[in-house]
Amino acid sequence: MIIFVRVLDYKMRKYYYITVIAVAAIVLLQAFYVMSLYNRYVDENITKINDAVRVSIDKELHLRSVYLDGEIPRKHQYISIQTMDDMSPREIDSLKRLSPIPTDEKHLYNIDAAREKGIAQTSAELISQVLQDKAFEGGVPLNLNTLDSIFVKNCSRYFPHTFFLYNKDKQVVASAGELEIDDYGYTSNLIPIGIKGLQYLQIKANIQLLPFLLQDVWTLVLSAILMVFVVLCMAYHLIVIRRKDRLLQRREDTINGTIHDLKTPLNSVVATLGWLKSDESNLSKKKAIEISHAEVKHLVCNIESLLVTVRKDRKRLVLKKDEINVLLLAEVVKSGMDALYHTKPHNIEIVNDLPEGVTVFADGMYIENVIRNLVENALKYSDNGVTVKVILSVAGGMLQVSVQDNGWGIAPQYQKKLFRQFYQVPRGEEKIRSGYGIGLAQSKYIIDEHKGKISVKSAEGEGSVFMFTIPLA
């Protein structure tokens, strides 16, 4: 039950952050989608404005040309095209009298150069620009008010705007329109009027938001509804999980307290069995008491392992360091494991390479638990007849304890996960052993608190070596 509670608690603490990130991601995606719609709307309207300006400039030029020739403008604009090959000699002579046909290079126009300068993109536009210069030189310059009226009629949608006319020095000489604010929203580039750079035109327009909202109202409404719905679902989910988290937290505290309370009577049982064992003369009874003593002590160690593991994320381990006899601790572990696994053929050997007089300061109870966990794993995950070596030594000013076995071994892909809470190496059904995956996690926690290191070297089918080091003092 404790393991189940701790797994849920670990996941729930992260779920709050994941939920917040998910909600933020949804809001940002929806905002990005709406912004992309708006940007497309703006681009479409800029294209409409530019097209309307070009058409308006052409119509305004036509009106000036008509008035310049002293004619009455028609309702519609017409253009007459006829090649010289189709003209009669009389028509050609008449044309020459009205407008001499160019016979030298000063009347030739480079269309490619006009494109590079932004004057015109096609030959038709270049002809229009030449006519602009002719009208200007004839005393009929561009009329902004007329242009503004034509622009308003040409636009399929009304845009608040202002036209600005610049001279050859690019200084404003006239304006027409109703906008008086600085934030126009859209400002066009300077549009050349003619090829000689005598006049430039610019339009500044305000692309209003309301038409965009009316145009995409259902898309925006559905998008907002979807976003609110998803956010509310996640919020509800988070509230439910928080309630369950609090309930599980209370259950965990109750269970941890109950298990902790079991340690006191069990410690009394351990002490009583130890006293009975020392006074018992009957060998069979003494053996039975010794087995019971080992099993109860093993249960106490398992309880301590559970408590250490579940408290890890809440508070640090309180160590009671003192001078300890590591060899004695190893022998106590050997005695307990021999009694606990008396039905399984095995051999536990202690190799003492500690220098004489070496002093080790550590928490004896927890170091004994670590050695016990490593030795028990060696016995548990092996076949009958396993040999376990506990080697005690000093290396680099550190106490070094190695537990070697010739058991099943561990494949390389699983070794990095061994010291995680609740992790168990996947094995076949014939090699499944009872366990919760907390022994090695507890051992690493204890060694880390002692400022030491724990590691493993193993190969599948060749056994394992678990080694930990802690400072001597």
C-alpha positions in Angstrom: 0.0 0.0 0.0 2.8 2.4 0.8 4.4 1.7 -2.5 1.2 2.4 -4.3 0.7 5.7 -2.5 4.3 6.9 -3.1 4.0 6.2 -6.8 0.8 8.2 -7.1 2.3 11.0 -5.0 5.4 11.2 -7.2 3.3 11.5 -10.4 0.7 13.9 -8.9 3.3 16.5 -7.9 4.5 16.6 -11.5 1.0 16.6 -12.9 0.3 20.1 -11.6 3.2 21.5 -13.7 2.3 19.4 -16.7 -1.3 20.7 -16.6 -0.2 24.3 -16.4 2.2 23.8 -19.3 -0.6 22.1 -21.3 -3.1 24.9 -20.7 -0.5 27.6 -21.6 0.4 25.7 -24.8 -3.3 25.5 -25.8 -3.8 29.2 -25.1 -0.7 30.1 -27.1 -1.7 27.9 -30.0 -5.1 29.4 -30.2 -3.6 32.9 -29.9 -1.2 32.0 -32.8 -4.1 30.7 -34.9 -6.1 33.9 -34.3 -3.0 36.1 -35.1 -2.4 34.1 -38.3 -6.0 34.8 -39.4 -5.7 38.4 -38.6 -2.3 38.7 -40.4 -3.9 37.1 -43.5 -6.8 39.5 -43.2 -4.4 42.4 -43.1 -2.4 41.1 -46.1 -5.5 40.7 -48.1 -6.6 44.2 -47.4 -3.2 45.7 -48.2 -3.4 44.0 -51.5 -6.9 45.5 -52.1 -5.6 49.0 -51.1 -2.6 48.8 -53.4 -4.7 47.5 -56.3 -7.3 50.3 -55.8 -4.5 52.9 -55.7 -3.1 51.7 -59.0 -6.5 51.8 -60.7 -7.3 55.2 -59.2 -4.0 56.7 -60.4 -4.8 55.4 -63.9 -8.4 56.8 -63.9 -7.2 60.1 -62.5 -4.6 60.4 -65.3 -7.3 59.6 -67.9 -9.5 62.4 -66.6 -6.6 64.9 -66.7 -5.7 63.8 -70.2 -9.2 64.2 -71.4 -9.5 67.7 -69.9 -6.0 68.6 -71.3 -7.3 67.7 -74.8 -10.4 69.8 -74.2 -12.8 66.8 -74.4 -15.7 65.7 -72.3 -15.0 62.6 -70.3 -17.1 59.6 -71.1 -18.8 57.3 -68.5 -16.3 54.6 -69.2 -12.6 54.7 -69.9 -11.5 53.5 -73.4 -8.2 52.9 -75.2 -7.7 52.6 -78.9 -4.9 50.5 -80.2 -3.8 50.3 -83.9 -0.4 49.2 -85.3 1.4 51.4 -87.9 1.2 48.5 -90.4 -2.6 48.8 -90.3 -2.5 52.6 -90.8 -3.0 54.4 -94.1 -0.3 56.9 -95.2 -2.7 59.7 -94.4 -3.2 58.4 -90.8 0.5 58.1 -90.3 1.1 61.6 -91.6 -1.6 62.9 -89.2 -0.1 61.1 -86.3 3.3 62.6 -87.1 1.8 66.0 -87.0 0.2 65.4 -83.6 3.1 63.6 -82.0 6.4 63.1 -83.9 7.4 59.5 -84.0 10.7 59.0 -82.2 13.7 58.5 -84.5 16.5 58.9 -82.0 17.5 57.3 -78.7 16.3 60.2 -76.5 12.7 59.0 -76.9 13.6 55.4 -76.1 12.7 54.0 -72.7 14.5 51.1 -70.9 11.8 49.0 -69.4 14.3 46.8 -67.4 15.8 50.0 -65.8 12.3 51.1 -65.0 11.6 47.8 -63.2 14.8 48.1 -61.2 13.9 51.7 -60.1 10.3 50.7 -59.2 8.9 53.1 -61.8 7.0 50.5 -63.8 6.8 46.8 -64.1 5.2 46.5 -67.6 5.4 48.4 -70.8 1.8 49.6 -70.3 2.7 51.0 -66.9 5.8 52.7 -68.4 3.6 54.4 -71.1 1.3 55.5 -68.3 4.2 57.1 -66.4 5.3 58.9 -69.6 1.8 60.3 -69.9 2.1 61.4 -66.3 5.1 63.5 -67.1 3.4 64.9 -70.2 0.4 66.0 -68.2 2.6 67.5 -65.5 4.6 69.5 -68.1 1.3 70.6 -69.7 0.2 72.3 -66.5 -2.2 69.6 -65.3 -0.6 67.9 -62.3 -2.1 65.1 -60.3 -5.2 66.2 -58.4 -5.3 64.5 -54.9 -8.9 65.3 -54.3 -10.0 63.7 -57.5 -7.7 60.7 -56.8 -9.2 60.4 -53.3 -12.8 60.3 -54.6 -11.9 57.7 -57.2 -10.1 55.6 -54.6 -13.2 55.6 -52.3 -15.4 54.5 -55.2 -13.0 51.7 -56.3 -12.5 50.2 -52.8 -14.9 47.3 -52.1 -14.5 48.1 -48.4 -14.1 51.5 -46.9 -10.6 52.2 -45.3 -10.0 55.4 -43.4 -7.0 56.9 -45.2 -4.9 59.9 -46.3 -3.1 60.5 -49.5 0.2 62.5 -49.5 1.9 64.1 -52.5 5.6 64.6 -52.4 7.8 66.8 -54.7 11.1 65.8 -56.2 12.9 66.4 -52.9 10.4 64.1 -51.3 8.7 66.8 -49.2 5.0 66.7 -48.6 3.3 69.4 -50.8 -0.4 68.3 -50.5 -2.6 65.8 -48.8 -6.2 64.5 -49.0 -8.2 62.3 -46.7 -9.7 62.2 -43.2 -7.1 60.5 -41.0 -5.4 62.8 -38.5 -3.7 60.2 -36.2 -0.1 58.9 -36.4 -1.0 55.2 -36.1 -2.2 54.5 -39.6 -1.7 50.8 -39.5 -0.5 50.6 -43.1 1.9 53.0 -44.9 2.7 52.3 -48.5 6.1 53.0 -50.2 6.6 56.1 -52.2 4.9 55.6 -55.6 6.6 57.4 -58.5 4.3 59.6 -60.6 6.1 59.8 -63.9 9.6 58.7 -64.9 11.4 61.9 -64.1 11.0 61.8 -60.3 9.1 65.0 -60.1 6.2 63.7 -58.0 5.7 60.8 -55.5 2.5 59.5 -54.0 1.9 57.7 -50.7 -1.2 56.4 -49.0 -1.6 55.8 -45.2 -4.6 53.7 -44.3 -6.2 52.2 -41.1 -7.2 48.6 -41.5 -10.0 48.3 -39.0 -10.4 45.4 -36.6 -14.2 45.2 -36.6 -14.6 43.9 -40.2 -12.1 41.1 -39.3 -14.2 40.2 -36.3 -17.4 40.2 -38.3 -15.8 38.3 -41.2 -14.4 35.4 -39.0 -16.9 35.7 -36.2 -17.9 32.0 -36.1 -14.3 30.8 -36.4 -13.3 33.0 -33.5 -16.3 32.0 -31.4 -15.7 28.3 -32.0 -12.0 28.7 -31.3 -12.7 30.5 -28.0 -15.3 27.9 -27.0 -12.9 25.1 -27.7 -10.1 26.8 -25.7 -12.4 27.5 -22.7 -13.8 23.9 -22.8 -10.3 22.3 -22.8 -9.1 24.7 -20.1 -12.1 23.9 -17.9 -11.7 20.2 -18.4 -8.0 20.4 -17.4 -8.9 22.6 -14.4 -11.6 20.1 -13.3 -9.2 17.2 -13.8 -6.6 19.0 -11.7 -9.1 19.8 -8.9 -10.1 16.1 -8.7 -6.5 15.0 -8.6 -5.7 17.5 -5.9 -8.5 16.1 -3.8 -7.3 12.5 -4.3 -3.8 13.6 -3.6 -4.8 15.0 -0.2 -6.8 11.9 0.6 -3.9 9.7 -0.4 -1.5 11.9 1.6 -3.6 11.4 4.8 -3.7 7.6 4.1 0.0 7.6 3.6 0.6 9.4 6.9 -1.6 7.0 8.7 0.0 4.0 7.2 3.5 5.3 7.8 2.6 6.1 11.4 1.2 2.6 11.9 4.2 0.9 10.4 6.5 3.1 12.5 4.6 2.0 15.6 5.3 -1.6 14.7 9.0 -1.1 15.2 8.9 -0.8 19.0 7.2 -4.2 19.7 9.3 -5.9 17.0 12.5 -4.5 18.5 11.3 -5.9 21.8 10.8 -9.3 20.2 14.2 -9.2 18.6 15.8 -8.4 22.0 13.8 -11.2 23.7 14.7 -13.8 21.1 18.4 -12.8 21.4 18.2 -13.3 25.2 16.4 -16.7 24.7 19.0 -17.8 22.2 21.9 -17.0 24.5 20.4 -19.0 27.4 19.1 -22.0 25.4 21.1 -25.2 25.6 19.0 -27.4 23.4 20.6 -27.2 20.0 17.3 -27.7 18.0 15.5 -25.1 20.0 18.4 -22.7 19.8 18.4 -23.1 16.0 14.7 -22.5 15.8 15.1 -19.3 18.0 18.0 -18.2 15.8 15.9 -18.5 12.6 13.0 -16.7 14.2 15.4 -14.0 15.5 16.8 -13.5 11.9 13.3 -13.4 10.4 12.0 -10.8 12.9 15.2 -8.7 12.5 14.7 -8.9 8.7 11.2 -7.7 9.1 12.5 -4.7 11.2 15.0 -3.9 8.5 12.3 -4.0 5.8 10.1 -1.7 7.8 13.1 0.7 8.2 13.7 0.5 4.4 10.1 1.4 3.7 10.2 4.3 6.1 13.5 5.7 4.7 12.2 5.3 1.1 8.9 7.1 1.7 10.4 9.9 3.7 13.1 10.6 1.1 11.3 13.3 -0.8 10.1 15.1 2.4 13.0 15.3 4.8 16.7 14.4 5.0 17.9 11.3 6.7 19.1 12.0 10.3 22.4 10.1 10.7 23.7 9.1 14.1 27.4 8.7 13.3 29.7 6.9 15.7 32.7 4.7 15.6 31.6 1.4 14.1 33.1 -2.0 13.6 32.4 -2.8 9.9 33.7 -6.4 10.2 31.3 -7.0 13.1 28.4 -5.6 11.1 29.3 -7.9 8.2 29.4 -10.9 10.5 26.0 -10.0 11.9 24.6 -9.8 8.4 26.2 -13.2 7.5 24.7 -14.8 10.6 21.2 -13.4 9.9 21.3 -14.3 6.2 22.5 -17.8 6.9 19.6 -18.3 9.3 17.0 -16.6 7.0 18.1 -18.6 3.9 18.9 -21.9 5.7 16.8 -23.9 3.2 18.9 -22.6 0.2 22.4 -24.0 -0.3 24.8 -21.0 -0.3 28.1 -19.8 1.0 28.8 -16.3 2.4 32.5 -15.4 2.8 33.8 -12.3 4.5 37.2 -11.1 3.3 38.7 -8.6 5.8 41.4 -6.4 4.1 41.0 -3.5 6.6 44.2 -2.2 8.1 44.6 -2.7 11.8 43.4 0.2 13.9 41.4 1.8 11.1 38.5 3.9 12.4 35.2 4.3 10.6 32.6 6.9 11.7 29.1 6.2 10.3 25.6 5.3 11.2 26.0 1.6 12.1 22.3 0.7 11.7 22.0 2.2 8.2 25.4 0.8 7.0 24.3 -2.7 8.3 21.1 -2.2 6.3 23.0 -1.5 3.1 25.2 -4.5 3.5 22.2 -6.6 4.4 20.4 -5.4 1.2 23.3 -6.2 -1.0 23.9 -9.7 0.4 20.2 -10.6 0.4 19.9 -9.5 -3.3 22.9 -11.7 -4.1 21.2 -14.7 -2.4 17.8 -13.9 -3.8 18.7 -13.5 -7.4 20.8 -16.6 -7.9 20.6 -20.4 -8.1 21.3 -22.8 -5.3 25.0 -23.1 -4.4 25.7 -19.4 -4.9 28.9 -18.0 -3.4 28.8 -14.5 -2.0 31.9 -12.6 -1.0 31.9 -9.5 1.2 35.2 -7.7 0.8 36.1 -5.0 3.3 39.0 -2.7 2.4 40.3 0.9 2.4 41.0 2.7 -0.9 41.9 6.4 -1.3 41.0 7.3 2.3 37.6 5.7 1.9 36.0 2.6 3.4 35.2 0.3 0.5 32.7 -2.6 0.8 32.2 -4.9 -2.2 29.6 -7.7 -2.4 30.4 -10.2 -5.1 28.3 -13.1 -6.3 28.2 -15.7 -9.1 24.4 -15.3 -9.6 22.3 -14.5 -12.6 23.9 -11.1 -13.3 22.2 -8.0 -14.8 22.1 -7.0 -18.5 23.8 -3.6 -19.3 20.6 -1.9 -20.4 19.1 -2.4 -16.9 22.0 -1.3 -14.8 21.4 2.5 -15.0 17.9 2.1 -13.5 18.8 -0.2 -10.6 18.9 2.5 -8.0 15.6 4.1 -8.9 12.7 3.7 -6.5 10.4 0.7 -7.3 12.5 -0.5 -10.2 12.9 -4.2 -10.7 15.0 -5.9 -13.4 12.7 -7.7 -15.9 13.2 -11.5 -15.7 11.6 -14.6 -16.9 8.8 -16.2 -15.0 11.1 -18.9 -13.6 13.4 -16.3 -12.1 10.7 -14.0 -10.6 11.4 -13.2 -6.9 9.3 -11.3 -4.4 10.4 -7.7 -3.9 9.3 -4.1 -4.2 12.3 -2.5 -5.8 13.2 -0.3 -2.8 16.3 -2.0 -1.3 18.8 -0.5 -3.7 17.0 2.8 -3.8 17.3 3.0 0.0 20.9 1.9 -0.1 21.9 4.6 -2.5 20.0 7.2 -0.4 21.9 6.1 2.7 25.3 6.1 1.0 24.6 9.5 -0.6 23.8 10.9 2.9 27.2 9.5 4.1 28.8 11.5 1.2 29.8 8.3 -0.5 29.1 6.5 -3.8 27.6 3.2 -4.8 28.0 1.4 -8.1 27.5 -1.9 -9.9 29.5 -4.1 -12.3 27.6 -7.0 -13.8 27.2 -9.2 -16.8 24.3 -11.5 -17.5 25.1 -15.1 -16.5 28.4 -14.1 -14.8 27.3 -12.6 -11.5 27.5 -9.1 -10.1 29.7 -6.8 -8.0 28.0 -4.1 -5.9 30.4 -1.7 -4.3 30.0 1.3 -2.0 32.5 3.7 -0.5 32.1 6.2 2.4 34.6 8.5 4.1 36.4 7.0 7.1 35.6 10.0 9.2 
